[in-house]
Amino acid sequence: MIREINQKVHAINKKLGITMPLPKDDSESLRKHAKINGTVAAVLLGTGVLFNSKGLLVLSALAGIGSYFTYRESKHD
C-alpha cells in the first residue's frame, strides 16, 4: 500500500516537474513504527478512559488502525 501511494505521488510529481525523492522504509523500520504507533494508541486509550474523553478514544482508534496497517505493510517486504 505504501509503495502504491509512493508510485502515484511520484507520477504526479513527474507531471508537475518536481523532483522529490520519497523515502523507502525497510521491514525493520516499518515494524518499529508499528510498535511506536501501538504504544501511542495504548497511551491514548488509557488517557481517554481515565479522563472520559471521546476525542482521545477516537485518536487511539486511529493510531491503532495505523499501527495495524503499518505492521501489515512490514510483512510484505
C-alpha positions in Angstrom: 0.0 0.0 0.0 2.8 2.4 0.9 4.6 1.6 -2.3 1.5 2.2 -4.4 1.0 5.6 -2.8 4.6 6.5 -3.4 4.4 5.5 -7.0 1.2 7.6 -7.5 2.9 10.6 -5.8 6.0 10.1 -7.9 3.9 10.1 -11.1 2.1 13.3 -10.0 5.4 15.0 -9.2 6.8 13.9 -12.5 3.9 15.5 -14.4 4.4 18.7 -12.3 8.1 18.7 -13.0 9.0 18.3 -9.3 11.9 16.1 -8.3 11.4 14.9 -4.8 12.8 11.6 -3.6 10.5 9.7 -1.4 11.9 7.6 1.4 11.7 3.8 1.2 11.4 2.1 4.6 12.5 -1.4 5.1 10.7 -4.1 7.1 12.6 -3.4 10.3 11.8 0.3 10.4 8.1 -0.3 9.5 7.9 -2.7 12.4 9.5 -0.1 14.7 7.0 2.5 13.5 4.1 0.0 14.1 5.3 -0.6 17.7 5.5 3.2 18.3 2.0 3.7 16.9 0.7 0.8 19.1 2.3 2.4 22.2 0.8 5.8 21.3 -2.6 4.1 20.8 -2.4 2.4 24.2 -1.4 5.6 26.0 -4.2 7.5 24.3 -6.7 4.7 25.1 -5.7 4.8 28.8 -5.8 8.5 29.0 -9.2 8.6 27.1 -10.7 6.1 29.6 -9.2 7.9 32.6 -10.4 11.3 31.6 -13.6 10.1 29.9 -12.6 11.8 26.6 -14.2 10.7 23.4 -11.7 12.7 21.4 -8.7 10.7 22.8 -10.6 7.5 22.3 -11.0 8.3 18.6 -7.4 9.3 18.3 -6.5 6.0 20.0 -8.6 4.1 17.4 -6.9 5.9 14.6 -3.4 5.2 16.0 -4.3 1.6 16.4 -5.6 1.3 12.9 -2.4 3.0 11.6 -0.3 0.6 13.7 -2.1 -2.4 12.2 -1.7 -1.3 8.6 2.0 -0.4 9.2 2.7 -3.8 10.7 0.8 -5.5 7.8 2.8 -3.5 5.3 6.1 -4.6 7.0 5.2 -8.2 6.3 5.0 -7.6 2.6 8.7 -6.6 2.2 
